[in-house]
């Protein structure tokens, strides 16, 4: 299979995972996932993103307590808090790009991930010593999926419903 088909297969098969096996992810794999984020482009090549790696049961439990929507992260093998320089107007776009690079790299290695943005900001800043000049963009938990999810169909609208040609009124793909 060509590299482009492998990338496409990762994109179309990737699911959000929030239940993980109690199985360690190797340090080499963690570093590859983090390096995928580092290698992702940023606006004006500003390279303003910063990443806080969280691991260990106690620290992951603390991270879960700092969330209003990600309590499941306590069961992950590790998590990454993505921070962005809020002085750049494209900071959240860059954070999303880096997150997707991490998630697709992980998925290609059989590692699942889920994300959350619901946080208790003051508590998270205190618990993980996050400076005020950086925005907490997103947090993702990573680990081996508890259940096999390969082959599970995604619920997506058809291309015909979302792609237009030249003007919004002209469907690109005819039925």
Rosetta blueprint (number, residue, H / E / L):
1 X L
2 X L
3 X H
4 X H
5 X H
6 X H
7 X H
8 X H
9 X H
10 X H
11 X H
12 X H
13 X H
14 X L
15 X L
16 X E
17 X L
18 X L
19 X L
20 X E
21 X L
22 X L
23 X L
24 X L
25 X L
26 X L
27 X H
28 X H
29 X H
30 X H
31 X H
32 X H
33 X H
34 X H
35 X H
36 X H
37 X H
38 X H
39 X H
40 X L
41 X L
42 X L
43 X H
44 X H
45 X H
46 X L
47 X L
48 X L
49 X L
50 X E
51 X E
52 X E
53 X E
54 X E
55 X E
56 X L
57 X H
58 X H
59 X H
60 X H
61 X H
62 X H
63 X H
64 X H
65 X H
66 X L
67 X E
68 X L
69 X L
70 X L
71 X H
72 X H
73 X H
74 X H
75 X H
76 X L
77 X L
78 X E
79 X E
80 X E
81 X E
82 X E
83 X E
84 X E
85 X E
86 X L
87 X L
88 X L
89 X L
90 X L
91 X H
92 X H
93 X H
94 X H
95 X H
96 X H
97 X H
98 X H
99 X H
100 X H
101 X H
102 X H
103 X H
104 X H
105 X H
106 X H
107 X H
108 X H
109 X L
110 X L
111 X E
112 X E
113 X E
114 X E
115 X E
116 X E
117 X L
118 X L
119 X E
120 X L
121 X H
122 X H
123 X H
124 X H
125 X H
126 X H
127 X H
128 X H
129 X L
130 X L
131 X L
132 X L
133 X L
134 X E
135 X E
136 X E
137 X E
138 X E
139 X E
140 X E
141 X E
142 X E
143 X E
144 X E
145 X E
146 X L
147 X L
148 X L
149 X L
150 X L
151 X L
152 X L
153 X L
154 X L
155 X L
156 X L
157 X L
158 X L
159 X H
160 X H
161 X H
162 X H
163 X L
164 X E
165 X L
166 X L
167 X L
168 X L
169 X L
170 X L
171 X E
172 X L
173 X L
174 X L
175 X L
